[in-house]
Amino acid sequence: LTSGIPVIMVLNDDEKKQKYREEGCKCFISTPVKLSELHEVVEGHSGSKKRKFLRAPFKQKISLTFNGSIHQCYAEDLSEGGIYIRKMDPVPVGEDVKVSIPLGGKNSLHVSGRVAYSKGIFGEGYRIPAGMAVEFVGLTDEEYSLLKAYTIELLARDILDEQEEEIITI
């Protein structure tokens, strides 16, 4: 059942790399692992549509401004290219919006975007919450770099949190 799943190993030993390559390993990543490199490798072997940007879970409240009205919504995912925002009544596709994104502490980033697609409550079952994907437009180099660095920080924090073990003594 799992024979079609590509194996990607984190390994620095060249002799072992050759052995594992002969046994079917598709790719190797050297340590220390860089998230951007891991993203490229996984996307290259996933068999699904390749994502352009790293994307991190981002379940935080954001401010969305559309037609002069400010809406408080929750986001699902964040990347340097855009954000998915939960909203029962999504803004129509193609409309321009402004998004205020908290970046930890008291800092927020205010960016412009355009609604790329929306999902209703019944469109994709319950796999994706009702809402919309906003593609950022007109980012400065500084804003782009800030979003990229924050996305990597979120992913690294998420990976480290999942690796923490809880020791139970009886």
C-alpha positions in Angstrom: 0.0 0.0 0.0 2.9 2.4 0.6 5.2 1.4 -2.2 4.3 4.5 -4.2 5.3 6.9 -1.5 8.7 8.6 -2.3 11.4 8.3 0.3 13.3 11.4 1.1 16.2 11.1 3.6 18.1 13.5 5.7 21.7 12.2 5.4 25.2 13.5 5.0 27.1 10.2 4.5 27.9 9.9 0.7 28.5 6.1 1.0 25.1 5.5 2.6 23.5 7.8 0.0 24.5 5.5 -2.8 23.3 2.4 -1.0 19.9 4.0 -0.2 19.6 5.4 -3.7 20.0 1.8 -5.1 17.2 0.7 -2.6 14.8 3.3 -4.0 15.4 6.5 -2.1 14.3 9.4 -4.3 16.2 12.3 -2.8 18.5 13.3 0.0 18.7 16.5 2.1 21.8 17.4 4.0 21.9 18.8 7.5 21.3 21.3 8.7 17.9 21.2 7.0 16.8 24.4 5.4 13.0 24.7 5.2 13.1 26.2 1.7 15.1 23.2 0.5 12.8 20.8 2.2 9.8 22.6 0.6 11.4 22.2 -2.9 12.1 18.5 -2.4 8.7 17.7 -1.0 6.9 19.7 -3.7 9.0 18.1 -6.4 8.0 14.6 -5.3 4.5 15.1 -4.1 2.7 14.3 -7.3 0.3 17.1 -6.8 0.2 20.7 -8.0 3.4 22.4 -7.0 3.1 25.4 -4.6 5.2 28.4 -5.3 5.6 29.5 -1.7 6.1 27.9 1.7 2.8 28.0 3.5 2.3 27.9 7.3 -0.7 27.3 9.4 -1.8 30.7 10.7 -4.9 30.5 12.9 -5.0 34.1 14.0 -7.4 37.0 13.9 -6.7 39.5 11.1 -8.4 42.7 9.8 -9.8 42.7 6.3 -10.9 45.9 4.7 -13.2 45.8 1.7 -15.2 48.7 0.3 -14.4 50.9 3.3 -15.7 48.3 5.8 -13.4 46.6 8.3 -14.0 42.9 9.1 -12.4 40.9 11.9 -11.7 37.4 10.5 -9.6 34.4 11.3 -6.9 33.2 8.9 -6.0 29.6 8.1 -2.7 29.7 6.2 -0.1 32.3 5.5 2.7 32.6 2.9 4.7 35.4 1.4 2.4 35.2 -1.6 -1.0 35.3 0.2 -3.3 34.3 3.0 -6.4 32.1 3.3 -9.1 33.9 5.4 -12.1 32.2 6.9 -15.3 34.1 6.1 -18.9 32.8 5.7 -19.6 35.4 3.1 -16.4 35.7 1.1 -15.5 38.9 -0.9 -16.1 38.3 -4.6 -13.2 36.9 -6.7 -11.1 39.6 -8.3 -11.9 42.3 -5.7 -9.1 44.3 -4.1 -8.8 44.2 -0.3 -6.5 45.3 2.4 -5.3 42.9 5.1 -3.7 43.7 8.4 -1.6 40.7 9.7 -0.3 40.4 13.2 3.4 39.4 13.2 3.8 38.6 16.8 4.1 41.1 19.6 2.4 44.4 18.8 3.7 44.5 15.2 1.3 44.2 12.2 1.8 44.3 8.5 -0.7 46.1 6.3 -0.8 44.8 2.7 -2.9 45.0 -0.3 -4.3 41.9 -2.0 -6.8 40.6 -4.5 -9.2 37.7 -3.9 -7.9 34.8 -6.0 -10.7 32.3 -5.2 -13.3 31.6 -2.6 -14.9 28.5 -1.1 -18.5 28.4 0.1 -19.6 26.2 3.0 -20.7 23.4 0.7 -18.2 23.7 -2.2 -15.4 21.4 -0.9 -17.2 19.6 1.8 -15.7 20.5 5.1 -12.1 20.0 4.1 -11.5 23.7 3.5 -13.4 26.2 5.7 -15.6 28.7 3.9 -13.5 31.7 3.0 -11.2 33.1 0.4 -7.6 33.1 -0.7 -6.1 36.6 -1.0 -3.1 37.0 -3.2 -0.8 39.8 -2.1 -0.2 42.5 -4.7 2.3 45.4 -4.8 4.5 44.1 -1.9 7.7 46.0 -1.4 10.9 43.9 -1.2 10.9 44.6 2.6 7.3 43.4 3.0 8.0 40.3 0.9 11.1 39.4 3.0 9.3 40.0 6.2 6.4 37.7 5.2 8.9 35.0 4.0 10.9 35.2 7.3 7.8 35.1 9.4 6.4 32.1 7.4 9.7 30.2 8.0 9.6 31.1 11.7 6.0 29.8 11.9 7.0 26.6 10.2 10.1 26.1 12.3 8.1 26.7 15.5 5.4 24.2 14.3 8.0 21.5 13.5 9.8 22.0 16.8 6.5 22.0 18.8 5.5 18.7 17.1 8.8 17.1 18.0 8.6 17.8 21.7 8.1 14.6 23.6 6.1 14.3 26.7 7.6 11.8 29.2 5.1 10.0 31.4 6.4 8.3 34.5 4.4 5.7 36.3 
